[in-house]
Amino acid sequence: MTRIGVISHCAGPRSSREELRDTIELACRAEELGFDSFWIAQHHFGVQRGHSPSPLVLLAAVAERTERIRLGTAVVVASLEDPIRLAEDATTVDALSGGRLELGLGAGADPATARRFGRDHDTRRDDLRRTVETLIELFEGGRIVPDGCGLRDRIWLGTASRSGMELAAELGAGVLSGRSSSPQGPDDAVSARMLAEYTRRATNPRVGLSRPVVCTDDTASARVLLEGGVTDWVDRGVRTGRFPEGFSATDYLDRGHVYHGSAETIAAGLRDDAGLPFATDLLCHVQPVHLTAAQWEPILERVATRLRPLLAQRQDAVTH
């Protein structure tokens, strides 16, 4: 059965103290509701209104408040990190959590952030490879304190490219796979073909499928909740050229970028998602919308109590 997790971008218009504390409470609630994992995204310099440039520090706080739920980074931009310091931070969180860390890493997508770190954005993929290879060496060689035993098998690469998935297969890493925000809508078939290739090549394939899921009682109430955040996202996308002039929030939602509405509606949409058959983990989030923990919590409850059983039924039917 596909595991189900939650991704928080720890993002919003409120103070960092409020957003960080809410994120910890959200993780605790996710554990109470039976989710398998809780992941935190990294955003440097407040990009996308994010408040967590140091997700491992935040996960250390979460580790002290939880007991069972897996704790992941989705992702740390490893191309900007010193691998020894990254390894030490990761093994510290793993020790505090009792071996629950899932270490998601990526090459980074923001040239401005790379410049502020004094790094060359064009070499990010080579930098990622070197960092991951060093981490593996440190974890396997017993050359790090706390000990990194076991973390080598819990590395994931966040990627949407064939070369990234080839690297993940080569290094024995899992893949964290999202979807693009194009005007035409998500093209999950393209990424599914790459995931199929990765699954064939990898010795122990692991796929975390990241999808926006806003589960409410019906489509109308979901759109009310989404409207402001999606409008802001689309307007910024029009200004930057991501979306064409005249593109609207309604267009964005109508073209399937966010699974929203009742559990039955979302389950039907996910059944047609070309990436789902390859997923070992379905990772739910609410981006591009910024919701408070109070708004997020009923969504999590519906995913846990209404959507998850429907997805389990679907998987049982496929198995039998």
C-alpha positions in Angstrom: 0.0 0.0 0.0 1.3 3.5 -0.9 2.3 5.4 2.2 0.8 8.9 2.6 2.7 11.9 3.9 2.5 15.6 4.2 4.7 18.4 2.9 4.8 21.8 4.6 6.4 24.8 2.9 6.2 26.7 6.2 5.1 29.6 4.2 2.7 32.5 4.7 2.3 36.2 5.4 2.6 36.0 9.2 5.8 36.2 11.3 8.4 33.5 11.2 7.7 32.6 14.8 4.0 32.0 14.1 4.7 30.0 10.9 7.4 27.9 12.5 5.3 27.1 15.5 2.3 26.3 13.4 4.4 23.9 11.3 5.5 22.0 14.4 1.9 21.7 15.6 0.9 20.5 12.1 3.5 17.8 12.3 2.1 16.6 15.6 -1.4 16.6 14.2 -0.2 14.6 11.2 1.2 11.9 13.5 -2.0 11.8 15.5 -4.0 11.3 12.3 -1.8 8.4 11.2 0.2 9.9 8.4 3.4 8.0 7.5 5.7 11.0 7.0 6.0 14.8 7.4 8.3 16.7 5.1 9.5 20.3 5.2 10.6 22.3 2.1 13.5 24.7 2.2 13.2 28.3 1.0 16.1 30.7 1.3 15.7 34.5 1.7 11.9 34.3 2.1 11.3 33.1 -1.4 7.6 32.1 -1.9 7.0 33.6 1.6 8.9 30.6 3.1 10.2 30.8 6.7 12.3 27.6 6.8 15.8 28.1 5.3 17.0 25.4 7.8 14.6 22.5 7.6 16.8 20.2 9.6 16.8 22.6 12.5 13.0 22.7 12.3 12.8 18.9 12.1 14.9 18.6 15.2 12.1 20.5 17.1 9.5 18.3 15.5 11.4 15.2 16.5 11.1 16.1 20.2 7.3 16.4 19.9 6.7 13.2 17.9 7.4 9.5 18.2 6.5 7.6 15.1 6.1 9.7 12.0 9.0 9.8 9.5 10.6 13.2 9.1 11.8 14.4 5.7 13.4 17.3 3.9 11.8 18.1 0.5 14.3 19.3 -0.2 17.6 20.7 1.1 19.4 22.5 -1.8 22.5 20.4 -1.5 24.4 22.1 -4.2 24.7 25.1 -1.9 25.7 23.1 1.2 29.1 22.0 2.7 28.7 18.2 2.7 30.4 17.7 6.1 28.2 20.2 7.9 25.1 18.8 6.1 26.0 15.3 7.2 26.5 16.4 10.8 23.2 18.2 10.9 21.4 15.2 9.3 22.9 12.6 11.6 22.0 14.8 14.6 18.4 14.9 13.6 18.4 11.2 12.9 19.8 10.5 16.3 17.3 12.8 18.1 14.4 11.2 16.2 15.4 7.6 16.7 16.3 6.9 13.0 13.3 8.6 11.4 15.0 11.1 9.1 14.4 10.9 5.3 17.0 13.1 3.6 15.6 14.8 0.5 18.2 16.7 -1.5 18.1 18.8 -4.7 20.2 20.9 -7.1 18.2 24.1 -6.7 16.1 26.1 -9.2 16.7 29.7 -8.3 19.7 31.4 -9.9 19.4 34.4 -7.6 19.8 32.3 -4.5 22.9 30.6 -5.9 24.5 34.0 -6.6 23.8 35.1 -3.0 25.6 31.9 -1.8 28.5 32.7 -4.2 27.8 29.6 -6.3 27.5 29.1 -10.0 23.9 28.1 -10.8 25.1 26.4 -14.1 27.2 23.9 -12.2 24.4 22.9 -9.7 23.9 19.4 -11.0 27.6 18.6 -10.7 27.7 20.2 -7.3 24.8 18.1 -6.2 26.5 14.9 -7.4 29.7 15.7 -5.5 27.8 16.6 -2.3 25.7 13.4 -2.4 28.7 11.2 -3.1 30.5 12.8 -0.1 27.5 12.2 2.1 27.4 8.6 1.1 31.1 8.2 1.8 30.6 9.8 5.3 27.6 7.8 6.2 29.1 4.5 5.0 32.6 5.0 6.3 31.7 5.7 10.0 33.5 9.0 9.7 30.8 11.2 11.2 29.4 11.8 14.7 26.6 11.1 15.4 26.9 7.9 13.4 25.1 8.0 10.0 24.4 4.3 9.9 21.2 3.7 7.9 20.9 7.2 6.4 22.7 6.1 3.3 19.5 4.2 2.4 17.2 7.1 3.2 18.6 9.7 0.7 16.1 11.1 -1.9 16.7 13.3 -4.9 14.1 15.9 -5.8 14.1 16.0 -9.6 12.0 16.4 -12.7 14.6 15.5 -15.2 15.7 12.2 -16.8 19.3 12.9 -15.8 18.3 13.5 -12.2 16.4 10.2 -12.1 19.4 8.4 -13.7 21.6 9.8 -11.0 19.2 8.7 -8.3 19.2 5.1 -9.7 23.0 5.1 -10.0 23.4 6.3 -6.3 20.7 4.2 -4.8 18.5 7.2 -3.9 14.8 7.6 -3.9 13.1 10.2 -6.2 10.9 13.0 -5.0 8.7 13.9 -8.0 6.5 17.0 -8.3 4.7 18.5 -11.3 5.2 21.6 -13.4 2.8 24.6 -13.5 2.4 25.2 -17.2 -0.6 27.0 -18.8 -1.7 23.7 -20.5 -1.8 21.9 -17.2 0.4 19.2 -15.6 1.8 16.7 -18.1 2.1 13.7 -15.7 2.6 11.3 -18.6 6.0 12.7 -19.3 7.2 12.3 -15.7 5.6 8.9 -15.5 7.7 7.6 -18.4 10.8 8.8 -16.6 9.6 7.3 -13.3 9.0 4.0 -15.1 12.6 4.1 -16.4 13.9 5.0 -12.9 11.9 2.1 -11.4 13.4 -0.4 -13.9 17.0 0.8 -13.3 17.0 1.3 -9.5 17.9 -1.6 -7.2 15.5 -0.4 -4.5 13.2 2.2 -6.2 11.4 4.7 -4.0 9.2 7.4 -5.4 7.7 10.2 -3.4 4.9 11.7 -5.5 4.3 15.3 -4.5 0.8 16.5 -5.2 -1.3 19.5 -4.1 -4.4 18.0 -2.3 -7.1 20.2 -0.8 -9.8 17.9 0.5 -13.1 19.6 1.6 -16.7 18.7 1.5 -17.2 19.8 -2.1 -15.6 21.5 -5.0 -17.2 24.9 -4.4 -15.9 25.1 -0.8 -12.4 24.1 -1.9 -12.4 26.9 -4.5 -13.4 29.4 -1.9 -10.4 28.3 0.2 -8.0 28.3 -2.8 -9.2 31.4 -4.6 -7.0 34.1 -3.0 -3.8 32.1 -2.9 -4.2 30.8 -6.4 -5.0 34.3 -7.8 -1.9 35.7 -6.2 0.2 32.8 -7.6 -1.2 33.2 -11.1 -0.9 37.0 -11.1 2.8 36.6 -10.2 3.2 34.0 -12.9 1.7 36.4 -15.5 4.1 39.1 -14.5 7.1 36.8 -14.8 6.0 35.2 -18.0 5.1 31.8 -16.5 1.5 32.2 -17.6 0.1 34.2 -20.6 -1.8 37.4 -20.3 -5.4 36.8 -19.4 -4.6 33.5 -17.6 -6.8 33.2 -14.5 -7.1 31.3 -11.2 -10.1 29.5 -12.7 -7.9 28.4 -15.7 -5.3 27.1 -13.3 -7.8 25.1 -11.3 -9.8 23.9 -14.3 -6.6 22.5 -15.8 -6.0 20.2 -12.9 -3.0 21.8 -11.1 -4.6 21.1 -7.7 -6.6 18.1 -6.7 -9.5 19.8 -4.8 -13.0 19.1 -3.7 -14.5 16.0 -2.0 -12.5 12.9 -1.2 -14.4 11.1 -3.9 -13.5 13.8 -6.5 -9.9 13.8 -5.5 -9.7 10.0 -5.5 -11.1 9.9 -9.0 -8.5 12.4 -10.1 -5.6 10.5 -8.5 -6.7 7.3 -10.1 -6.0 8.9 -13.5 -2.6 10.4 -12.3 0.0 8.7 -14.5 2.6 8.9 -11.7 0.6 7.2 -9.0 1.3 3.6 -10.0 5.0 4.2 -9.4 4.6 6.0 -6.0 5.8 4.3 -2.8 4.7 7.5 -1.0 2.0 10.1 -1.9 3.1 13.4 -0.4 0.2 15.9 0.0 0.6 19.6 0.2 -1.4 22.8 -0.5 1.0 24.9 -2.5 0.8 27.4 -4.1 -1.7 28.4 -1.4 -0.5 29.6 2.0 -2.8 28.2 4.7 -2.6 28.5 8.4 -2.5 25.4 10.6 -6.1 26.0 11.5 -7.0 25.9 7.8 -4.7 23.0 7.1 -5.9 20.8 9.9 -9.4 19.9 8.6 -7.9 19.2 5.2 -5.5 16.7 6.8 -8.3 15.1 8.8 -10.3 14.6 5.6 -7.3 13.1 3.8 -6.7 10.7 6.6 -10.3 9.7 7.3 -12.0 10.0 3.9 -9.4 10.0 1.1 -7.0 7.4 2.4 -9.6 4.6 2.6 -10.7 5.3 -1.0 -7.1 5.1 -2.2 -6.6 1.9 -0.3 -9.7 0.4 -1.9 -8.4 1.3 -5.3 -5.1 -0.4 -4.6 -6.7 -3.5 -3.2 -8.8 -3.7 -6.4 -5.7 -3.4 -8.6 -3.8 -6.0 -6.5 -6.6 -8.5 -6.7 
